């Protein structure tokens, strides 16, 4: 026997279904009659409002409303009854319910008319939206905080789309890059990148757009921003992808590193200046160690004391080895700048191709091999003294640059167009005849007259022979202490020979001679190699009395005595108190060739 067919099955009772939905609904439901009195409520409404069913049935629905809304609610109800439909109540308004304990909470209400045996009724479905409101408020608060962070951040923040077009910027971007409000919107973010980097920027941007994490751009690289006026400045850039309703955007957080770089540079300059100060403290060429009692030396020292108190440029003139650096250091130590550094640069000891960088410094990449920023000697001497030794060997092409730096008190590093202010006192020295060089077009006249504000002429040792014995005893004592020897006596014959010798190399030659003598001495009496002080018979007497001619003949004599050997412990450079490259430079300048001394 077959079972009952589907068509014969009975349909469920609609009211039974309604009652089950009514009782089990997660939303609160209230049914009111045309007079606005409560006819039915479900358990969720009892729970939500804190009333029992008996307490609410027959009461005006206004019992569920805050008191401030009760006076106007009947008119809203009448308006609804005249045009009933399924619709949300209070569209555009914030609605609130009121619990039995008088507390209020935000609600959404959906109204729907229904016909019953007793007449027309209204079903109200009430949903507690407290959690949603809290979430919305939290989002609004987060948005306000983000907006405040965005607008008032000390860093520049840029939002750009997948194509690199700027969609939003904060005020810091405009002030940092020099644009007017709104001027950047819609432009490519590449406009803020220096032109030399733009060809690679789109590929790098695409890589970051596809990324899902926040990370720095160009890690390990020096990054630069470009202002509207074309000037550049160092930056740090942090990129982060952000998902929005319009799609993914990239936030770029840009920090101006100008002040940081300047602070780092100031620290490097300070460290280098400290190094120079330590060198000065350790040097043996102190003012109090300028030895001599001759009238000629006392006259020079009087000039030094007079000019040191001023800030004028000093030009020290004298033959090789007369102690020009010691005089320059004395001028610095007696000056108001003595608490700052004195920086020395020997213009003849550095190849001309590197001299400009050594003097003015350079930026990274300024030329092949410039792998980092270098601070030049001029910048290191800021607030102190710059001593340019052998100024006569300064190349012609650099002379107007140093003149401009002195006159305008600013300069530019190689590879940069940014002026750097500098305040230095210049002391220069030379053994060359600068006036003659000016006449021959080998030295600029404007620089010459700028240097020759206060010339100091150091006399050669042969013009202050009374100081030779004092210097000899001083050098014997110094080098004996260095070698842990006790030398008490200089023989009279040795002292007469020292005093008679003209010392073309001056004090430097005398000291080198005494040092060799100390090395050779094993007892308390100095044993000096006096044969070195005998003029070779084949030496042609010097006819030219100029500084250059005297220096040339002296170098030739030492080269002959050294058997043509320039470097090494017994070479001519060591005996002359010069480094090998300096001697080679002097030989080239004086036209000395190998055939002249071999």
FIDRENBA-415363 format. One line per 8 residues: number of its first residue (from 1); for each residue y, x, z of C-alpha. Coordinates in Angstrom, 1 decimal, always signed. Layout:
% residues N
NUM = Y X Z | ...
//
This chain:
% residues 598
1 = +0.0 +0.0 +0.0 | +3.2 +1.5 -1.1 | +6.2 +2.0 +1.3 | +9.6 +0.2 +1.1 | +11.7 +1.1 -1.9 | +15.2 +2.8 -1.5 | +16.9 -0.2 -2.9 | +15.4 -2.3 -0.2
9 = +16.7 -0.1 +2.6 | +19.6 -1.4 +4.7 | +23.1 +0.2 +4.5 | +24.4 +1.5 +7.9 | +27.0 -0.6 +9.7 | +30.5 +0.7 +9.0 | +31.7 -0.1 +12.4 | +28.8 +1.8 +13.9
17 = +29.8 +4.9 +11.8 | +33.4 +4.5 +12.8 | +32.5 +4.3 +16.5 | +30.5 +7.5 +16.3 | +33.2 +9.4 +14.4 | +35.8 +7.9 +16.8 | +34.0 +9.1 +19.9 | +32.9 +12.6 +18.5
25 = +36.2 +13.6 +16.7 | +37.6 +17.0 +17.8 | +41.1 +15.5 +17.4 | +42.6 +13.0 +19.7 | +42.6 +9.4 +18.3 | +44.7 +6.5 +19.4 | +44.7 +2.9 +17.9 | +47.8 +0.8 +18.5
33 = +48.6 -2.8 +17.6 | +51.6 -4.1 +15.8 | +53.6 -4.1 +19.1 | +52.9 -0.5 +19.6 | +50.5 -0.9 +22.5 | +47.4 +1.2 +22.9 | +44.2 -0.6 +22.0 | +41.7 +2.2 +21.8
41 = +41.5 +5.9 +22.6 | +38.7 +8.5 +22.2 | +37.5 +11.0 +24.8 | +39.4 +13.9 +23.2 | +42.7 +12.0 +23.8 | +41.8 +11.5 +27.5 | +41.1 +15.3 +27.7 | +44.2 +16.3 +25.8
49 = +46.7 +14.1 +27.7 | +45.0 +14.0 +31.1 | +44.7 +10.1 +31.3 | +41.7 +7.9 +31.7 | +41.0 +5.2 +29.2 | +41.8 +2.5 +31.8 | +45.2 +4.1 +32.5 | +46.2 +4.0 +28.8
57 = +44.8 +0.9 +27.2 | +47.6 -1.8 +27.0 | +50.4 +0.8 +27.7 | +53.1 +1.3 +25.1 | +52.3 +4.4 +22.9 | +55.6 +5.9 +24.1 | +53.8 +6.9 +27.3 | +52.3 +9.8 +25.3
65 = +55.8 +11.0 +24.1 | +58.4 +13.1 +26.0 | +61.1 +11.0 +27.6 | +63.8 +12.3 +25.3 | +62.0 +10.8 +22.2 | +61.1 +7.4 +23.7 | +64.4 +5.5 +23.0 | +64.2 +6.2 +19.2
73 = +60.5 +5.8 +18.8 | +60.4 +2.0 +18.4 | +62.7 +2.1 +15.4 | +60.4 +4.7 +13.8 | +57.4 +2.5 +14.5 | +59.1 -0.6 +13.0 | +60.0 +1.4 +9.9 | +56.4 +2.5 +9.5
81 = +55.1 -1.0 +10.0 | +57.3 -2.3 +7.2 | +55.9 +0.3 +4.8 | +52.5 +1.3 +6.1 | +50.6 +4.2 +4.5 | +48.5 +7.2 +5.3 | +51.0 +9.9 +6.0 | +52.0 +12.6 +8.6
89 = +54.4 +11.4 +11.2 | +57.7 +13.3 +11.6 | +57.6 +15.4 +8.4 | +60.0 +18.2 +8.8 | +60.3 +17.6 +12.6 | +58.7 +19.3 +15.5 | +56.6 +16.7 +17.4 | +55.5 +17.0 +21.0
97 = +53.1 +15.2 +23.2 | +53.5 +14.6 +26.9 | +50.6 +14.9 +29.4 | +50.2 +12.9 +32.5 | +51.4 +15.8 +34.5 | +54.7 +15.7 +32.4 | +53.9 +19.0 +30.6 | +54.7 +19.0 +26.9
105 = +52.8 +20.6 +24.0 | +53.4 +20.7 +20.2 | +51.3 +18.3 +18.0 | +50.6 +17.2 +14.5 | +50.2 +13.4 +14.0 | +48.6 +11.7 +11.1 | +49.1 +7.9 +10.9 | +47.0 +5.4 +9.0
113 = +47.2 +1.5 +8.8 | +44.0 -0.5 +9.3 | +43.3 -4.3 +9.2 | +41.3 -5.8 +12.1 | +40.3 -9.3 +13.1 | +43.2 -9.3 +15.4 | +45.7 -8.2 +12.7 | +47.2 -5.0 +11.5
121 = +46.7 -1.9 +13.6 | +47.6 +1.8 +13.3 | +45.3 +4.7 +13.8 | +47.0 +7.9 +15.0 | +45.2 +11.2 +14.8 | +46.8 +13.8 +17.1 | +46.0 +17.5 +16.9 | +47.1 +20.0 +19.5
129 = +48.8 +22.9 +17.6 | +49.7 +25.1 +20.6 | +47.6 +27.9 +19.3 | +49.0 +27.7 +15.8 | +52.5 +27.7 +17.2 | +51.7 +30.8 +19.3 | +50.3 +32.5 +16.2 | +53.3 +31.5 +14.1
137 = +55.7 +32.7 +16.8 | +53.8 +35.9 +17.1 | +54.1 +36.4 +13.4 | +57.8 +35.6 +13.4 | +58.2 +38.0 +16.3 | +56.3 +40.7 +14.4 | +58.4 +40.0 +11.3 | +61.6 +40.3 +13.3
145 = +60.4 +43.5 +14.9 | +59.3 +44.9 +11.5 | +62.6 +43.8 +10.0 | +64.5 +45.5 +12.9 | +62.4 +48.6 +12.5 | +62.9 +48.5 +8.7 | +66.6 +48.1 +8.9 | +67.5 +50.3 +11.8
153 = +64.9 +53.1 +11.3 | +66.4 +56.6 +11.3 | +64.2 +57.3 +8.4 | +64.7 +55.9 +4.9 | +62.1 +53.2 +4.0 | +61.3 +52.1 +0.4 | +59.0 +49.3 -0.8 | +57.8 +49.7 -4.4
161 = +55.4 +47.7 -6.5 | +52.4 +49.0 -8.4 | +54.6 +50.1 -11.3 | +56.8 +52.1 -9.0 | +59.8 +49.7 -9.2 | +61.8 +49.5 -6.0 | +61.6 +46.0 -4.4 | +63.3 +46.7 -1.1
169 = +65.1 +49.4 +0.7 | +66.7 +49.8 +4.1 | +70.3 +50.9 +4.7 | +69.2 +54.4 +5.5 | +68.0 +54.9 +1.9 | +71.3 +54.0 +0.5 | +73.2 +56.3 +2.9 | +70.7 +59.2 +2.5
177 = +70.7 +59.1 -1.3 | +74.3 +58.0 -1.8 | +73.8 +54.6 -3.5 | +75.6 +51.3 -3.0 | +73.8 +48.3 -1.4 | +71.5 +46.7 -3.9 | +72.0 +49.4 -6.5 | +68.4 +50.7 -6.3
185 = +66.6 +47.4 -6.5 | +64.5 +47.2 -9.7 | +64.9 +50.9 -10.5 | +62.0 +53.3 -10.7 | +61.4 +55.2 -7.6 | +61.4 +58.3 -9.8 | +65.2 +58.2 -9.8 | +65.1 +59.6 -6.2
193 = +62.9 +62.6 -7.3 | +64.4 +65.8 -8.8 | +64.0 +66.0 -12.5 | +61.7 +69.0 -12.4 | +59.1 +67.0 -10.5 | +59.3 +63.7 -12.4 | +56.6 +64.4 -15.0 | +53.9 +64.7 -12.4
201 = +55.2 +62.0 -10.1 | +53.7 +58.9 -11.8 | +50.2 +60.2 -11.7 | +50.6 +61.1 -8.0 | +52.1 +57.6 -7.3 | +49.1 +55.9 -9.0 | +46.7 +57.9 -6.8 | +48.5 +56.7 -3.7
209 = +48.7 +53.0 -4.8 | +44.9 +53.0 -5.2 | +44.5 +54.5 -1.8 | +43.8 +52.4 +1.3 | +45.2 +54.7 +4.0 | +48.5 +56.0 +5.2 | +49.0 +59.7 +4.4 | +51.7 +62.3 +3.7
217 = +52.7 +62.9 +0.2 | +52.4 +66.4 -1.1 | +50.8 +67.9 +2.0 | +51.4 +71.7 +2.0 | +54.2 +71.4 -0.6 | +57.9 +71.5 -0.1 | +59.3 +68.1 -1.2 | +62.8 +67.3 -2.2
225 = +64.9 +64.2 -2.7 | +67.6 +63.8 -5.3 | +70.9 +62.1 -4.4 | +72.9 +60.0 -6.8 | +75.3 +62.9 -7.3 | +72.4 +65.2 -8.4 | +72.2 +67.3 -5.2 | +68.9 +67.9 -3.7
233 = +67.7 +68.1 -0.1 | +64.3 +68.8 +1.7 | +62.3 +65.8 +2.8 | +59.0 +64.7 +4.4 | +57.4 +61.6 +2.8 | +54.7 +59.4 +4.3 | +53.1 +56.8 +2.1 | +51.2 +53.6 +3.1
241 = +49.7 +50.7 +1.1 | +50.6 +47.2 +2.3 | +49.0 +44.0 +1.1 | +51.4 +41.1 +0.6 | +51.2 +37.6 -0.9 | +52.7 +39.1 -4.1 | +50.1 +41.9 -4.2 | +49.9 +45.4 -3.0
249 = +53.1 +47.4 -2.4 | +53.6 +50.9 -1.2 | +55.9 +51.7 +1.7 | +57.5 +55.2 +1.5 | +58.9 +56.6 +4.7 | +61.3 +59.4 +4.0 | +62.7 +61.8 +6.5 | +65.6 +64.2 +5.7
257 = +64.6 +67.7 +6.8 | +67.9 +69.3 +6.2 | +68.8 +69.7 +9.9 | +65.2 +70.9 +10.7 | +65.3 +73.5 +7.9 | +68.7 +74.7 +9.1 | +67.5 +75.0 +12.6 | +64.4 +76.9 +11.5
265 = +66.6 +79.2 +9.4 | +68.9 +79.7 +12.3 | +65.9 +80.6 +14.4 | +64.7 +83.1 +11.8 | +68.2 +84.6 +11.6 | +68.3 +84.8 +15.3 | +65.0 +86.6 +15.4 | +66.1 +89.1 +12.7
273 = +69.4 +89.7 +14.5 | +67.5 +90.3 +17.7 | +65.4 +92.9 +15.8 | +68.6 +94.6 +14.7 | +70.1 +94.5 +18.2 | +66.9 +96.1 +19.6 | +67.2 +98.8 +16.9 | +70.7 +99.5 +17.9
281 = +69.7 +99.8 +21.6 | +66.9 +102.2 +20.6 | +69.0 +104.3 +18.2 | +70.0 +107.8 +19.2 | +73.3 +107.7 +17.3 | +75.2 +106.2 +20.1 | +79.0 +106.7 +20.4 | +78.7 +108.7 +23.6
289 = +76.4 +111.1 +21.7 | +79.0 +112.1 +19.1 | +79.2 +115.7 +20.3 | +82.2 +118.0 +19.9 | +85.5 +119.1 +21.3 | +87.3 +120.2 +18.2 | +90.8 +118.9 +17.4 | +89.5 +117.5 +14.1
297 = +86.8 +115.4 +15.8 | +89.1 +114.2 +18.6 | +91.5 +113.0 +15.9 | +88.8 +111.0 +14.2 | +87.7 +109.5 +17.5 | +91.2 +108.5 +18.3 | +91.4 +106.7 +15.0 | +88.1 +105.0 +15.8
305 = +89.3 +103.7 +19.1 | +92.5 +102.4 +17.5 | +90.9 +100.6 +14.6 | +87.8 +99.3 +16.5 | +89.9 +96.8 +18.4 | +91.1 +95.1 +15.2 | +89.0 +93.3 +12.6 | +90.1 +95.2 +9.5
313 = +87.8 +96.8 +7.0 | +87.1 +100.5 +7.6 | +86.1 +103.0 +4.9 | +84.5 +106.1 +6.3 | +84.7 +109.2 +4.0 | +82.8 +112.4 +4.4 | +80.2 +114.7 +3.0 | +76.5 +114.1 +3.5
321 = +75.3 +114.5 +7.0 | +78.7 +114.4 +8.7 | +77.7 +111.4 +10.9 | +79.3 +108.5 +9.1 | +76.7 +106.0 +10.5 | +77.4 +107.2 +14.0 | +81.1 +106.6 +13.5 | +80.3 +103.1 +12.0
329 = +78.2 +102.3 +15.1 | +81.0 +103.5 +17.4 | +83.5 +101.2 +15.6 | +81.1 +98.2 +16.1 | +80.4 +99.0 +19.8 | +84.0 +99.3 +20.7 | +85.0 +96.1 +18.8 | +85.1 +92.5 +20.0
337 = +82.0 +91.9 +17.9 | +79.9 +94.3 +20.0 | +77.8 +91.4 +21.5 | +76.6 +90.6 +18.0 | +74.5 +92.6 +15.6 | +75.5 +95.4 +13.3 | +73.4 +95.3 +10.1 | +73.1 +98.4 +7.9
345 = +72.4 +98.5 +4.2 | +72.1 +101.8 +2.3 | +73.2 +101.0 -1.2 | +71.5 +104.1 -2.7 | +68.2 +103.6 -1.0 | +67.3 +100.3 -2.6 | +66.6 +99.8 -6.4 | +69.5 +98.1 -8.0
353 = +67.3 +95.2 -9.2 | +66.5 +94.3 -5.6 | +69.8 +95.1 -4.0 | +71.4 +91.7 -4.7 | +68.5 +89.9 -3.0 | +68.6 +92.4 -0.1 | +72.3 +91.8 +0.3 | +72.6 +88.0 -0.3
361 = +69.1 +86.8 +0.2 | +67.2 +84.4 -2.1 | +65.5 +81.0 -2.2 | +61.8 +80.5 -2.9 | +61.2 +80.8 -6.7 | +64.6 +82.4 -7.4 | +62.8 +85.0 -9.5 | +59.2 +86.2 -10.1
369 = +57.8 +87.4 -6.8 | +60.2 +85.3 -4.6 | +57.4 +83.6 -2.7 | +59.5 +82.4 +0.1 | +63.1 +82.2 +1.3 | +64.7 +85.4 +2.4 | +67.8 +85.8 +4.6 | +70.0 +88.6 +3.3
377 = +71.8 +91.3 +5.2 | +75.2 +89.7 +4.8 | +74.0 +86.5 +6.4 | +72.3 +88.4 +9.2 | +75.6 +90.1 +10.0 | +77.3 +86.8 +10.7 | +79.8 +87.2 +13.6 | +78.9 +90.9 +13.7
385 = +79.4 +94.0 +11.5 | +78.0 +94.8 +8.1 | +77.8 +98.5 +7.5 | +77.4 +99.3 +3.8 | +76.4 +103.0 +3.6 | +76.7 +104.8 +0.3 | +79.1 +102.1 -1.0 | +79.8 +104.3 -4.0
393 = +76.3 +103.5 -5.3 | +76.9 +99.7 -5.3 | +76.2 +98.5 -8.9 | +79.2 +97.3 -10.8 | +77.7 +93.9 -11.3 | +77.4 +93.3 -7.5 | +80.9 +94.5 -6.7 | +82.8 +91.3 -7.5
401 = +80.2 +89.3 -5.6 | +80.6 +91.2 -2.4 | +84.4 +91.1 -2.9 | +84.3 +87.3 -3.3 | +82.2 +87.0 -0.1 | +84.7 +89.1 +1.9 | +87.7 +87.2 +0.6 | +86.4 +83.7 +0.6
409 = +84.1 +84.2 +3.6 | +81.2 +82.5 +1.9 | +78.4 +83.3 -0.5 | +75.3 +81.8 -2.2 | +71.8 +83.0 -2.0 | +70.0 +83.8 -5.3 | +68.5 +80.6 -6.7 | +70.9 +78.4 -4.8
417 = +74.3 +76.9 -5.4 | +74.9 +75.9 -1.8 | +77.8 +78.0 -0.3 | +77.0 +79.6 +3.1 | +79.9 +80.4 +5.3 | +79.9 +83.9 +6.7 | +82.2 +85.8 +9.1 | +81.6 +89.6 +9.1
425 = +83.6 +92.7 +9.8 | +82.9 +95.2 +7.0 | +82.6 +99.0 +7.6 | +81.7 +101.0 +4.5 | +80.9 +104.7 +4.0 | +80.6 +107.1 +1.1 | +80.4 +110.8 +0.2 | +81.8 +110.1 -3.2
433 = +85.3 +110.2 -4.6 | +86.0 +106.5 -5.1 | +89.5 +107.0 -6.5 | +88.0 +109.2 -9.2 | +85.3 +106.6 -9.8 | +88.0 +103.9 -10.2 | +89.8 +106.0 -12.7 | +86.6 +106.5 -14.7
441 = +85.7 +102.8 -14.6 | +82.7 +103.3 -12.4 | +84.1 +101.3 -9.4 | +86.3 +98.2 -9.3 | +89.8 +98.9 -8.2 | +90.2 +95.5 -6.4 | +87.1 +96.3 -4.3 | +88.3 +99.8 -3.7
449 = +91.7 +98.6 -2.3 | +89.9 +95.9 -0.3 | +87.8 +98.7 +1.3 | +90.5 +101.2 +1.8 | +92.5 +99.2 +4.4 | +91.8 +101.9 +7.1 | +90.2 +105.1 +5.8 | +88.6 +107.5 +8.3
457 = +87.9 +111.0 +6.9 | +85.2 +112.9 +8.7 | +85.7 +116.7 +8.6 | +82.7 +118.7 +7.4 | +81.0 +120.9 +10.1 | +82.5 +124.1 +8.5 | +85.9 +122.7 +9.4 | +85.1 +122.3 +13.1
465 = +82.9 +125.4 +13.8 | +83.8 +125.3 +17.5 | +81.6 +122.2 +17.7 | +78.5 +124.0 +16.3 | +77.5 +125.6 +19.6 | +77.8 +122.3 +21.5 | +75.7 +120.5 +18.8 | +73.1 +123.3 +18.7
473 = +72.6 +123.1 +22.5 | +72.5 +119.3 +22.4 | +69.8 +119.2 +19.6 | +67.7 +121.9 +21.3 | +67.7 +119.9 +24.5 | +66.8 +116.6 +22.7 | +63.9 +118.0 +20.6 | +62.6 +120.1 +23.4
481 = +62.2 +117.0 +25.5 | +60.5 +115.2 +22.7 | +58.0 +118.0 +22.4 | +57.6 +118.5 +26.2 | +59.0 +122.0 +25.9 | +61.4 +123.9 +28.2 | +63.9 +126.0 +26.2 | +66.6 +127.5 +28.3
489 = +68.3 +130.0 +26.1 | +69.8 +130.3 +22.6 | +70.2 +134.0 +21.7 | +73.8 +135.2 +21.0 | +72.7 +136.5 +17.5 | +71.3 +133.1 +16.7 | +74.4 +131.3 +17.9 | +76.6 +133.7 +15.8
497 = +74.4 +133.0 +12.7 | +74.7 +129.2 +13.3 | +78.4 +129.4 +13.6 | +78.9 +131.5 +10.5 | +76.8 +129.2 +8.3 | +78.8 +126.7 +6.2 | +76.2 +123.9 +6.7 | +76.6 +122.1 +3.4
505 = +74.3 +119.4 +4.9 | +76.5 +119.3 +7.9 | +75.2 +117.8 +11.2 | +72.0 +116.5 +9.6 | +71.2 +119.9 +8.2 | +71.9 +121.5 +11.6 | +69.7 +119.1 +13.5 | +66.8 +119.6 +11.1
513 = +67.2 +123.4 +11.4 | +67.2 +123.2 +15.2 | +64.1 +120.9 +15.2 | +62.2 +123.4 +13.1 | +63.3 +126.1 +15.5 | +62.1 +124.2 +18.5 | +58.7 +123.6 +16.9 | +58.4 +127.4 +16.2
521 = +59.4 +128.3 +19.8 | +56.7 +128.8 +22.4 | +58.7 +130.2 +25.3 | +62.1 +129.6 +27.0 | +64.1 +131.4 +24.3 | +64.8 +129.6 +21.0 | +63.2 +131.3 +18.0 | +65.2 +130.2 +15.0
529 = +64.2 +130.9 +11.3 | +67.5 +132.8 +10.6 | +66.3 +133.8 +7.2 | +67.0 +130.3 +6.1 | +70.7 +130.9 +6.8 | +70.9 +133.8 +4.3 | +72.5 +133.0 +0.9 | +70.1 +134.0 -2.0
537 = +71.6 +136.7 -4.2 | +71.1 +134.6 -7.3 | +73.1 +131.7 -6.0 | +76.3 +131.2 -8.0 | +79.3 +130.7 -5.7 | +80.6 +127.2 -5.7 | +83.8 +127.1 -7.7 | +84.3 +123.3 -7.6
545 = +85.6 +122.2 -4.2 | +84.9 +118.5 -4.7 | +82.4 +116.7 -2.4 | +80.0 +116.1 -5.3 | +79.9 +119.7 -6.4 | +79.4 +120.9 -2.8 | +76.6 +118.4 -2.3 | +74.9 +119.3 -5.6
553 = +74.9 +123.0 -4.8 | +73.5 +122.3 -1.3 | +70.7 +120.2 -2.7 | +69.8 +122.8 -5.3 | +69.6 +125.5 -2.6 | +67.3 +123.4 -0.4 | +65.1 +122.6 -3.4 | +64.8 +126.3 -4.3
561 = +63.9 +127.2 -0.7 | +61.3 +124.4 -0.7 | +59.9 +125.8 -4.0 | +60.7 +122.6 -5.8 | +58.8 +120.4 -3.4 | +60.7 +117.1 -2.7 | +58.4 +115.1 -0.4 | +56.2 +115.9 +2.5
569 = +56.8 +117.5 +6.0 | +58.2 +120.7 +4.4 | +59.9 +119.2 +1.4 | +63.5 +119.2 +0.5 | +64.0 +115.5 +1.5 | +62.8 +116.2 +5.1 | +65.0 +119.3 +5.4 | +68.0 +117.3 +4.1
577 = +67.4 +114.4 +6.5 | +66.8 +112.0 +3.6 | +64.0 +109.7 +2.5 | +62.4 +110.8 -0.8 | +63.8 +107.8 -2.9 | +67.3 +108.5 -1.6 | +67.0 +112.2 -2.6 | +65.7 +111.3 -6.1
585 = +68.6 +108.9 -6.5 | +71.1 +111.6 -5.5 | +69.5 +114.1 -7.9 | +69.8 +111.6 -10.7 | +73.4 +110.9 -9.9 | +74.3 +114.6 -9.6 | +72.5 +115.5 -12.8 | +70.0 +117.7 -11.1
593 = +66.9 +118.4 -13.3 | +63.7 +120.3 -12.5 | +64.7 +123.2 -14.6 | +67.8 +123.7 -12.4 | +65.7 +124.7 -9.3 | +62.3 +125.9 -10.6
//
